[in-house]
Structures are given as C-alpha cells and as structure tokens.
Amino acid sequence: MNEYGELVVLGYSSYRVANGDTISTKGQWQPVGSPNCHFRLGMKKVGNGLERHRSIVQTCEKTIDSLRQELQSPSSQFVSIPTSNSSSCFIEYVPNLSLDMFQIGRQPSRFNDFSVPGPIYGTSGTISRFAARFVCERSAPYRCRLFAGGFDASRMAVVPSSSLKYCAFCNSWMKTMDCKCISTSSRPIVYERNRDNNSETDGVPVDALTKNGVRIWMPEQKVWYEVSVNGFLYAIQDDLTNSSFHRPTSAPAALEALVTHGCIIDLGGVQLQFLSKRSRRKSSIESMSNPSLAVQLESLNIQCPVQLHPLKFQNDSDLNDTSTPYVFPACGHVFGFDPRIARGKCCPMCRALGSMVPLKLASTNGAKLHQAEERNRIPDSVFNPCGHAVGSKCAKYYASIRMPNGKSICPICAVALDQNLPYTKLYLHIDDDL
C-alpha cells in the first residue's frame, strides 16, 4: 500500500474575475488553468497524523504558552473555539505515527499538502487558507477521515467567533456564543475523551463549523453533510432546489466522516471527488492499452451531415475550422463548424432550438470520472449546455447529483447543467451510412 487514492477536481481549481468586472457582475468568474487537476494521497515516509485527545476550557487571560503546559505532548496541536467573550475551548490533537495527515486550502504553504485557490477576487476567496484535512490510517483497512479546517504555523486551527458553534450540553447552535452550560473558572477545565464510550463526540463540549463550510456527499447515503472542525457530520437541509446556503440545525449524525470511493467534497464552491487506489490503477492500465478517444473517433470517418466532409477530433487549434466538430447539446447532433448554422440557433437536422458549441472530450484526469467500462470507449452522450462528450452512465450519474447550490454540474468543466435536459444522446454521422 503506497497510496490511499486521489482527489480529482470537478471543473477547475481556480477562478478569477474578468478584467473590468466587479464581483457582483453576473457570470464574472473565469476559469484558470486546466480542468480536473488531481492530488495524490500517497503514504508518507513517517506518519504525521493527529488524533483527538481531550478538550480544555479556560479563560482567554491564559496565554498560549500556559496552555501548552496543559497539553499531553509538546507536539500537540489544537483547535480553538471561543465559548464566550472571556473563554475558549481548546481541543487537543496529539501525534499518532499510525496515521497520515494531508491538508488542503487556498494558500500555497508548507502546511498545506495541496492548494486549491478557488474563486479569488483580490486577496480574498471562498476557500479558507487552511480549509480541510484528511487523516488516513497507515494500516488496513486504510480508512480516511475528513475534518474541516487546518493547522497553521502556530499549530492552531482558530475558529472565528462569528462561526456557527454547537453546544453538546444543550444541543443547540449559535453564532455569538455565551453558553451557560459550559462552566469556566480561573483554572482550566479538562474534558477527557472516554474511549470506552461508544459516542464519538464524547469529550467535546463544543464543536464548530468553518465560515465557508466543508461538505461531503456520500454515495452510500446520496446526501450532503457538513463536516465540523472535529470531524463530525451534521445533516443539512435536503431541499437543494435553490442556491441558499443551508447550515446544520441538529445534533451530529450517527455516521463517521469517512472518505470512500466516489465521495464528493465541497470546499467553498469547488468540488473534489475522491477516487480509490483500485479505481486509479484500473484506469491507468486501460488508458495504456487503448488508443485515445480522438484517434478512435477519427477512425470512424465521422462526417458533417450538412457539409459532407470529415471531422477532425485531434485538431483543436482552430475552432473556426470547418473540420472542427461542433454539437447542439439540446439534441446531440454533431456538425462541422459553419457560421451560418451557428447564427441560426437551431439544429438543421431536427430543428431543436439551442446554441451550437464545440464538441469537447474529457481530459486524461477527467476520463477517470467515468465508470470503468466507459473510460476509453466512444462517448454516446453529451452534457447540455457545455458540450462535453461522455458515456451515458457517466451522464446519468452526474446529472442525478445536486451540488450544495442545488444544481447539477458537468464533472469536466463544472458548468451548471440544464435542469430540464441535462444531457442528450450523441448523434455522429458516419459515411458508412450513406
């Protein structure tokens, strides 16, 4: 076992505001770089993981140095959650060499294993500088857990006072927390974790969420949960018909935040999908043994049904070339580029209304998002309205998943799919049919 799997970005990992636009301009975000960048979670030479040990509530008058005297280990790191104007709860995490930890966030830093800038305007963005962390077991069954937030140079993960916080004593959520359930005194109050207790939340009097939130979609439950800074799952409103920013309102779910094959993690509006090592290996073997999709498509002698000349799938340098394949995503008919057809906003074959866009194939990393039997086969479906060609199972699968904003997206470019017709069958005109 030398790796746990990899994270593939659905769409782009970075977006910028177009020149001259303001952040309030509709459709202002422009993707930067290539789609579907990926991050490999490889086993580290020495385990650097952390596990939760206990919680310490003390007044803010105590210094960080005095707090560290209370910690179990000199290498301990801790999550800081304000419980009132004069006190905070510090959850201590101690080193565990049987675990590996990976951090991900907006800021390129030696404390982040992976950087996902996300939508950035000026110096601010929707993804936190230290957004989340993955903790993986170095021995079988190699389980991987997700936590919101990450540790910085001070070995702290500080939760802002305005963030949502959950009190385990009164089972309530609040922002401006002054919870009378949690006693404070001049001396630190320690809540030990009882490992004989079946409750995972034992020893955590206060939990919290990050400002922009970290969410996980689990393929087994097919629902979204929000993940806390201590790795607990909280159910969120399942009415995803609009773009409202729903937050949890109930107690922790009776589930562990385990990252399994197919899980989707949402970081401030950018989604990443986890692919297991087994899936990654099978994809690599198939891609090495089969020709590329572009080569396979050209071998079919596909023609434009109007101009009756062959289409070139390996030439993407000139989008206005008549041999460049275009598609009407609303119906799936493929043509060579023709400015008259493009201006018509209507398919000349079936008269379906819609725009003509370039027919695009998935990148190497994007192909990993297909099911195994479709990864290197001729695509038979196309996403609407972006024009990415995929297999029918891939199209049906991603069209059925609603992101936290209530929309389904193309996994290649993250463009929101049409709600009424998210994908259509792809029609390729082959000269053998003449």
C-alpha positions as MATLAB code, in Angstrom:
seq = 'MNEYGELVVLGYSSYRVANGDTISTKGQWQPVGSPNCHFRLGMKKVGNGLERHRSIVQTCEKTIDSLRQELQSPSSQFVSIPTSNSSSCFIEYVPNLSLDMFQIGRQPSRFNDFSVPGPIYGTSGTISRFAARFVCERSAPYRCRLFAGGFDASRMAVVPSSSLKYCAFCNSWMKTMDCKCISTSSRPIVYERNRDNNSETDGVPVDALTKNGVRIWMPEQKVWYEVSVNGFLYAIQDDLTNSSFHRPTSAPAALEALVTHGCIIDLGGVQLQFLSKRSRRKSSIESMSNPSLAVQLESLNIQCPVQLHPLKFQNDSDLNDTSTPYVFPACGHVFGFDPRIARGKCCPMCRALGSMVPLKLASTNGAKLHQAEERNRIPDSVFNPCGHAVGSKCAKYYASIRMPNGKSICPICAVALDQNLPYTKLYLHIDDDL';
ca = [
       0.000    0.000    0.000;
       1.739    3.181   -1.160;
      -1.250    5.454   -1.637;
      -4.774    5.892   -0.355;
      -6.288    7.333   -3.527;
      -6.536   10.699   -5.208;
      -8.719   13.787   -5.324;
      -9.908   14.982   -8.747;
     -11.327   18.499   -9.052;
     -14.717   18.668  -10.744;
     -14.105   21.527  -13.144;
     -11.329   23.997  -12.364;
      -9.387   24.558   -9.163;
      -9.012   28.306   -9.707;
     -11.246   31.132  -10.943;
     -10.606   34.833  -11.399;
     -12.791   37.858  -12.081;
     -12.594   39.003  -15.702;
     -10.795   42.306  -16.334;
     -13.016   45.283  -15.644;
     -15.700   43.226  -13.911;
     -16.784   43.611  -10.339;
     -17.546   40.740   -8.043;
     -21.277   41.464   -8.352;
     -21.285   41.034  -12.141;
     -23.271   38.017  -13.260;
     -21.126   35.284  -14.790;
     -17.893   37.105  -13.983;
     -15.774   34.141  -12.882;
     -13.309   32.913  -15.498;
     -11.599   29.514  -15.068;
      -7.815   29.469  -14.809;
      -5.592   26.587  -15.903;
      -6.641   23.105  -16.964;
      -9.706   21.206  -15.766;
      -9.726   18.193  -13.462;
      -6.378   18.705  -11.749;
      -5.705   15.933   -9.269;
      -3.948   15.424   -5.947;
      -2.448   12.097   -4.936;
      -2.760   10.978   -1.334;
       0.426    8.948   -1.040;
       1.628    7.242    2.120;
       4.217    9.378    3.897;
       7.622    8.057    4.963;
       6.731    8.667    8.599;
       3.226    9.087    9.941;
       2.392   12.713   10.744;
      -1.239   12.228   11.730;
      -3.066   13.609   14.735;
      -5.893   12.176   16.801;
      -8.237   13.925   19.197;
      -7.229   13.508   22.840;
      -9.189   15.856   25.104;
     -10.767   19.294   25.436;
      -9.635   22.127   27.688;
     -11.864   25.103   28.549;
     -10.069   28.094   30.020;
     -10.258   31.864   30.189;
      -8.719   33.978   27.465;
      -6.434   35.524   30.070;
      -4.351   32.377   29.856;
      -1.538   32.642   27.349;
      -0.824   30.116   24.625;
       2.386   29.186   26.425;
       0.497   28.386   29.603;
      -1.977   26.353   27.579;
       0.801   24.268   26.091;
       1.860   23.336   29.599;
      -1.511   21.622   29.931;
      -1.098   19.657   26.718;
      -0.348   15.965   26.564;
       2.590   16.291   24.165;
       4.982   19.091   23.129;
       3.964   18.292   19.543;
       0.244   18.646   20.235;
      -1.828   20.892   18.018;
      -5.222   22.223   18.912;
      -8.492   23.624   17.618;
      -9.522   26.868   19.324;
     -13.267   27.577   19.648;
     -14.447   30.692   21.533;
     -17.164   29.807   24.063;
     -17.758   33.327   25.385;
     -16.165   36.741   25.408;
     -13.791   35.593   28.113;
     -13.168   31.890   27.491;
     -12.344   29.385   24.760;
     -12.423   25.644   24.283;
      -9.189   24.090   23.051;
      -9.467   20.587   21.586;
      -6.094   18.903   21.824;
      -4.843   16.692   18.988;
      -1.829   14.526   19.757;
       0.606   12.887   17.283;
      -0.153    9.353   16.136;
       2.505    7.681   13.967;
      -0.051    5.177   12.660;
      -1.845    7.990   10.815;
      -1.018   10.224    7.831;
      -2.453   13.735    7.592;
      -2.939   15.839    4.449;
      -4.080   19.465    4.497;
      -5.726   21.359    1.663;
      -6.534   25.050    1.343;
      -6.385   28.243   -0.691;
      -2.926   29.305    0.457;
       0.225   27.747   -1.030;
       2.078   26.850    2.150;
       4.347   24.191    3.565;
       1.499   23.384    5.930;
      -0.840   22.630    3.011;
      -0.136   19.484    1.008;
      -2.449   20.689   -1.776;
      -3.500   24.167   -2.864;
      -6.948   24.858   -4.350;
      -7.280   28.637   -4.916;
     -10.959   28.516   -5.903;
     -12.750   31.758   -6.856;
     -10.443   34.638   -5.895;
     -11.195   38.357   -6.015;
      -8.253   40.470   -4.947;
      -6.748   38.724   -1.938;
      -9.954   37.092   -0.714;
     -11.655   33.887   -1.780;
     -14.417   31.451   -0.893;
     -11.973   28.721    0.168;
     -10.228   29.126    3.522;
      -6.438   29.422    3.663;
      -6.395   26.128    5.573;
      -9.706   24.606    4.510;
      -9.679   20.921    5.425;
      -7.560   17.978    6.436;
      -7.618   14.273    5.637;
      -6.389   11.743    8.192;
      -5.634    8.269    6.776;
      -4.820    5.019    8.551;
      -1.420    3.632    7.541;
      -2.557    0.028    8.093;
      -5.568   -1.972    6.923;
      -8.374   -1.092    6.359;
      -6.683    2.239    5.394;
      -9.701    4.362    6.263;
      -9.580    8.080    5.515;
     -11.419   10.695    7.580;
     -12.288   14.284    6.743;
     -12.049   17.290    9.072;
     -12.900   20.923    8.392;
     -10.127   23.448    8.937;
      -6.379   23.011    9.079;
      -3.455   23.847   11.343;
      -1.186   26.812   10.612;
       2.364   27.748   11.638;
       1.274   28.270   15.243;
      -0.038   24.675   15.304;
      -3.542   26.019   15.789;
      -6.828   25.913   13.901;
      -8.642   29.008   15.134;
     -12.410   29.214   14.673;
     -13.704   32.815   14.297;
     -16.117   33.988   16.978;
     -18.791   34.557   14.293;
     -18.719   30.933   13.090;
     -21.542   28.552   13.932;
     -20.856   26.590   17.100;
     -22.634   23.598   18.578;
     -23.015   23.041   22.326;
     -23.143   19.347   23.208;
     -24.746   20.052   26.595;
     -27.846   21.919   25.396;
     -27.886   20.538   21.812;
     -28.124   23.989   20.262;
     -26.402   26.018   17.543;
     -25.371   29.638   17.949;
     -23.028   32.231   16.476;
     -22.377   34.660   19.304;
     -21.778   32.043   21.928;
     -22.125   32.717   25.613;
     -23.265   29.276   26.649;
     -24.025   28.921   30.350;
     -23.792   25.125   30.009;
     -20.012   25.309   29.908;
     -18.520   26.230   33.230;
     -15.432   28.395   33.381;
     -13.081   29.219   36.210;
      -9.636   30.618   36.750;
      -8.277   27.093   36.354;
      -8.570   25.096   33.102;
     -11.433   22.585   32.967;
     -10.473   19.363   31.197;
     -12.944   17.094   29.372;
     -11.258   13.755   28.809;
     -12.156   11.506   25.899;
     -13.560    8.190   27.130;
     -12.522    5.593   24.564;
     -14.829    3.014   26.149;
     -17.787    5.240   25.335;
     -19.471    4.440   22.028;
     -20.141    8.130   21.410;
     -17.570    9.665   19.069;
     -18.463   13.129   20.384;
     -17.507   12.210   23.951;
     -15.072   14.711   25.423;
     -16.028   17.546   23.033;
     -18.226   20.084   24.847;
     -18.216   22.475   21.891;
     -17.938   21.833   18.160;
     -17.810   24.334   15.293;
     -18.036   24.828   11.547;
     -15.743   26.891    9.348;
     -17.016   30.147    7.863;
     -17.450   28.919    4.280;
     -18.165   25.328    5.232;
     -16.794   21.930    4.241;
     -19.371   19.484    2.920;
     -19.231   15.868    1.857;
     -21.571   13.897   -0.414;
     -21.574   10.208    0.395;
     -22.534    7.808   -2.416;
     -23.973    5.317    0.074;
     -26.460    7.803    1.558;
     -26.656   10.062   -1.533;
     -26.996   13.150    0.662;
     -24.800   16.054    1.725;
     -23.430   16.539    5.229;
     -21.422   19.378    6.702;
     -18.166   18.430    8.416;
     -17.021   20.124   11.618;
     -13.524   21.055   12.743;
     -13.545   17.917   14.903;
     -14.609   15.633   12.071;
     -18.266   15.150   12.999;
     -21.058   15.056   10.414;
     -24.151   17.245   10.596;
     -27.183   16.883    8.353;
     -28.124   19.901    6.263;
     -31.447   20.766    4.674;
     -32.040   18.397    1.769;
     -34.165   20.849   -0.222;
     -31.499   21.674   -2.785;
     -33.849   23.326   -5.271;
     -32.255   26.733   -4.796;
     -28.857   28.224   -4.116;
     -29.491   29.049   -0.452;
     -26.550   28.444    1.854;
     -28.046   25.902    4.260;
     -26.300   25.152    7.555;
     -26.935   22.376   10.098;
     -29.633   22.755   12.741;
     -29.482   19.385   14.523;
     -27.141   17.177   16.544;
     -24.277   15.188   14.968;
     -25.281   12.349   12.674;
     -24.570    8.768   13.703;
     -22.024    8.440   10.905;
     -18.274    8.811   10.644;
     -16.809   11.303    8.176;
     -15.162    8.529    6.165;
     -13.978    9.412    2.671;
     -14.765    6.461    0.399;
     -14.622    5.925   -3.361;
     -16.953    8.363   -5.113;
     -17.297   10.829   -2.229;
     -17.515   14.476   -3.297;
     -16.040   17.162   -1.032;
     -17.235   20.750   -1.416;
     -14.754   23.457   -0.402;
     -16.297   26.896   -0.709;
     -17.988   26.117   -4.033;
     -15.224   23.966   -5.570;
     -15.902   20.228   -5.588;
     -13.345   17.415   -5.440;
     -14.119   13.730   -5.910;
     -12.189   11.005   -4.136;
     -11.127    8.013   -6.245;
      -9.753    4.917   -4.563;
      -6.366    3.424   -5.424;
      -8.008    0.400   -7.067;
     -10.034    2.602   -9.422;
      -6.960    4.685  -10.252;
      -4.856    1.616  -11.110;
      -7.533    0.163  -13.394;
      -7.907    3.478  -15.201;
      -4.141    3.699  -15.814;
      -3.951    0.153  -17.210;
      -6.841    0.731  -19.614;
      -5.515    4.068  -20.875;
      -2.132    2.487  -21.667;
      -3.615   -0.421  -23.623;
      -6.152    1.501  -25.742;
      -5.780    4.320  -28.279;
      -7.038    7.764  -27.335;
     -10.669    8.710  -27.892;
      -9.669   11.240  -30.556;
      -7.895    8.506  -32.548;
     -10.858    6.156  -32.157;
     -13.312    8.828  -33.312;
     -11.290    9.707  -36.414;
     -11.085    6.030  -37.338;
     -14.892    6.028  -37.639;
     -14.749    8.525  -40.553;
     -17.316   10.811  -38.956;
     -18.687   13.455  -41.328;
     -20.602   16.695  -41.064;
     -24.134   15.778  -42.276;
     -24.554   19.207  -43.911;
     -21.150   19.949  -45.452;
     -20.313   16.251  -46.003;
     -16.617   16.463  -45.125;
     -14.722   14.529  -42.448;
     -14.364   15.915  -38.937;
     -11.007   16.067  -37.184;
     -11.006   15.282  -33.472;
      -7.247   15.663  -32.986;
      -7.099   19.250  -34.239;
      -8.261   21.716  -31.592;
      -6.117   24.673  -32.650;
      -8.737   26.450  -34.776;
     -12.312   26.437  -33.532;
     -13.481   28.152  -36.736;
     -12.129   25.419  -38.998;
     -14.933   23.664  -40.872;
     -13.490   20.289  -39.862;
     -13.768   21.114  -36.149;
     -16.665   19.155  -34.603;
     -19.494   21.171  -33.050;
     -22.654   19.939  -31.358;
     -26.116   21.141  -30.444;
     -26.285   19.914  -26.814;
     -30.071   20.298  -26.818;
     -30.406   17.462  -29.344;
     -26.956   15.855  -29.703;
     -26.434   16.298  -33.470;
     -22.794   16.870  -34.475;
     -21.661   19.133  -37.341;
     -18.540   20.785  -38.663;
     -18.236   24.475  -37.859;
     -20.352   26.713  -40.083;
     -21.036   30.352  -39.127;
     -24.495   30.228  -40.725;
     -25.516   27.202  -38.640;
     -24.048   28.802  -35.517;
     -26.008   32.020  -36.052;
     -29.234   30.130  -36.626;
     -29.596   28.921  -33.028;
     -31.457   25.942  -34.424;
     -30.294   22.436  -35.337;
     -30.636   21.965  -39.149;
     -31.351   18.249  -38.660;
     -34.192   18.241  -36.117;
     -34.961   21.976  -35.712;
     -34.303   21.821  -31.957;
     -33.642   25.279  -30.541;
     -30.310   25.916  -28.863;
     -26.730   27.043  -29.312;
     -24.023   25.220  -31.243;
     -20.865   24.727  -29.163;
     -17.555   22.900  -29.721;
     -17.752   19.175  -29.010;
     -15.222   18.589  -26.243;
     -13.647   15.366  -24.991;
     -12.650   14.698  -21.397;
      -9.041   15.217  -20.365;
      -6.934   12.332  -19.054;
      -7.872   13.173  -15.475;
     -11.480   13.803  -16.478;
     -11.671   10.331  -18.012;
     -11.073    8.883  -14.535;
     -14.508   10.167  -13.541;
     -16.158    7.751  -15.977;
     -17.212    4.314  -14.860;
     -14.608    1.653  -15.644;
     -16.366    0.235  -18.713;
     -16.760    3.694  -20.303;
     -13.335    5.221  -19.698;
     -11.906    4.541  -23.132;
     -14.999    3.928  -25.240;
     -16.609    6.149  -27.842;
     -18.873    8.583  -25.945;
     -22.580    8.296  -26.667;
     -23.927   11.277  -24.695;
     -23.265   14.989  -24.385;
     -23.825   17.345  -21.463;
     -26.163   20.293  -22.032;
     -25.196   23.134  -22.403;
     -21.371   22.802  -22.220;
     -20.889   20.184  -24.985;
     -18.640   17.686  -23.181;
     -18.978   14.199  -24.670;
     -19.216   11.367  -22.128;
     -20.636    7.890  -21.698;
     -24.332    7.503  -20.929;
     -23.691    6.085  -17.447;
     -21.413    8.998  -16.601;
     -24.012   11.490  -17.872;
     -26.839    9.902  -15.903;
     -24.737    9.641  -12.741;
     -23.595   13.264  -12.518;
     -26.935   14.647  -13.701;
     -28.523   12.938  -10.694;
     -26.216   14.616   -8.135;
     -27.193   18.049   -6.852;
     -24.358   20.174   -5.545;
     -24.874   22.256   -2.367;
     -26.140   25.146   -4.523;
     -28.976   22.940   -5.804;
     -27.555   22.462   -9.310;
     -26.092   19.509  -11.179;
     -22.794   20.189  -12.932;
     -20.668   18.790  -15.722;
     -17.796   16.985  -13.948;
     -15.318   18.135  -16.610;
     -15.919   21.901  -16.563;
     -18.325   22.389  -13.599;
     -20.829   24.304  -15.763;
     -24.360   24.007  -14.377;
     -26.467   21.582  -16.406;
     -29.869   22.393  -17.853;
     -32.452   21.393  -15.243;
     -34.945   20.025  -17.774;
     -32.489   18.417  -20.207;
     -29.093   17.892  -18.512;
     -27.743   15.633  -21.287;
     -28.760   14.118  -24.624;
     -27.799   11.200  -26.819;
     -24.866   11.981  -29.131;
     -25.520   11.543  -32.869;
     -22.417   11.020  -35.036;
     -22.874   10.893  -38.823;
     -20.641    8.158  -40.290;
     -20.074    7.926  -44.049;
     -20.776    4.168  -43.993;
     -24.443    5.074  -43.577;
     -24.567    6.888  -46.925;
];
